[in-house]
Amino acid sequence: MKNKIILSCLLALGLSGCTAEFLEITPETSLSSVTFFKTEADFTQAVNACYVPLRTIYNDRSYLLSEMHSDNTYYYRNTAFGATEQQEDLADFSIPVSNNLTTNTHVLNQYRQDYLIIARANQILALIDKADFDAAAKANLKGQAQFMRAFAYFEIYRYFNKGPLQLTPVANREQAAAPLGTADDISKIIIGDLTGAIAGLKTKATQEPGRATAGAARALLANLYLIQKNWAGAEKLCREIVAEGSYSLMPDYNNAFTTSTGNKNNAESVFEVQYQEGANGFQGSFMYNFLPRPMTSAELFTLAGTSNPQPQTGEGNNAPMPELINSYPEGDLRKNASIGYITCSSTLWQAKTYPYIKKFVRTHSLNGNHGMNWPIFRYSEVLLFLAEALNEQGKTAEAATFMNQVRKRAGLAETTASTQAAFRTALMDERRWELAFENKRWHDLVRTDTFKERITAKGNAIKADPFAHYYERGYTLRSNSFTVIEKYYPLPADEAALNPNLTK
């Protein structure tokens, strides 16, 4: 049966660098696991398909489960539109849970996209060693597949702290019901894959732009090690990234982020999701997801500059929390680069002027269709990773030299935190300002075990003053808001119906 399975899941449009075509597709009807996985071109196409779900994850999902599920952002309440419980439940910490499962559609879709990556990578890794083509090219392609599988399992690890262990291609329904692995089981997969990926992948200087590199694999593994408090391991990896010499901070914080058509995979980029404006199906629309609503076409034009702007209706996401806005130190250049303001004349919210996420707003040509890339790892975060790893080993003075590089670019003086405890606090503040709205904050709250305290404070602030948090005067939060503040997401109920191991 497995020899007749048509690998249609591998034929989604794939990633490429700035200088190459995104992908040319072979007709689905001519492909099977027997005829397809033969040549370098075959495996390149299959690896391209591993990257494809990243566009969906970061355009539609990650900000809901990470940033809006933190103390950084909320949603723009639009009472004229009505309820959008699936998003609001994530921001309000009120997702439905029964038998450690949830029906929240965004949790389900995140889970499915991650396992789609895993399934595609598994097919490659099961066959690539047997293929006959250039050894260096094979090592690079295998490294990309290992990186992508590790990345997807890292997502499962952080969101759920457990998940089915799928490491081989699934040939029938019975094999799809894989056993449920623990966080320790999953971390071993991640470490094994990334160790292999580091050995096989190219450096940024020699890799095709947009593809995973040895530096990206090191950054991902360092991230895991920080969660596990393997400080020495994280330090080693981050020092190797620095020593590679391929990365540097962009002098202007604004330029760390791409435009719709340029500045992609720049000197600060360690790994970013590739989008392309146009009609080919590679575009993003996350900028629009983050805007307050309703917004007239003229108001939208001031932000997007599109030739055919349409009014924005519905309910917007990722509204910067007033508490975050007010937390930036005076003179921090990142504040104005990250947060802007727009007056929406037709909104029912009486204040009318909203903050919005400015760092991801760039002019482009097509309404609802832009090409800004999404940063997953930037070099500034590597420097902060290294500073954290050093501080936790008692090397606070040396740690400060790396954090101060980030602060200097932000227009700030060197840190005054000189003790380990003070530096730890200062570092988390620095991460919040430097990485605001990049889907990092919730995971920082979890790994530092401050999520309960911070989210309770968020809920109390919104309840005390709903108007300051984008509710019209007289409206209050739902009664179940901030009642389910848990460290990890429950597994999706729809998947448990297919795999009974999820309830064990």
Secondary structure, 3 states (H helix, E strand, C coil): CHHHCCCHHHCCCCCCCCCCCCCCCCCHHHCCCCCCCCCHHHHHHHHHHHHHHHHHHHHHHHHHHHHCCCCCEEEECCCCCCCCHHHHHHHCCCCCCECCEECCHHHHHHHHHHHHHHHHHHHHHHHHHHCCCCHHHHHHHHHHHHHHHHHHHHHHHHHHCEEECCCCCCCCHHHHCCCEEEHHHHHHHHHHHHHHHHHHCCCCCCCCCCCCCHHHHHHHHHHHHHHCCCHHHHHHHHHHHHHHCCCCCCCCHHHHCCCCCCCCCCCCEEEEECCCCCCCCCCECHHHHCCCCCECHHHHHHHHCCCCCCCECCCEEEEECHHHHCCCCCCCHHHHHHEEEEECCCCCCCCCEEEEEHHHCCCCCECCEECCCEEEEEHHHHHHHHHHHHHHCCCHHHHHHHHHHHHHHCCCCCCCCCCHHHHHHHHHHHHHHHCCCCCCHHHHHHHCCCHHHHHHHHHHHHHHCHHHHCCCCCCCCCCCCCCCCCCCCCEEHHHHHHCHHHHC
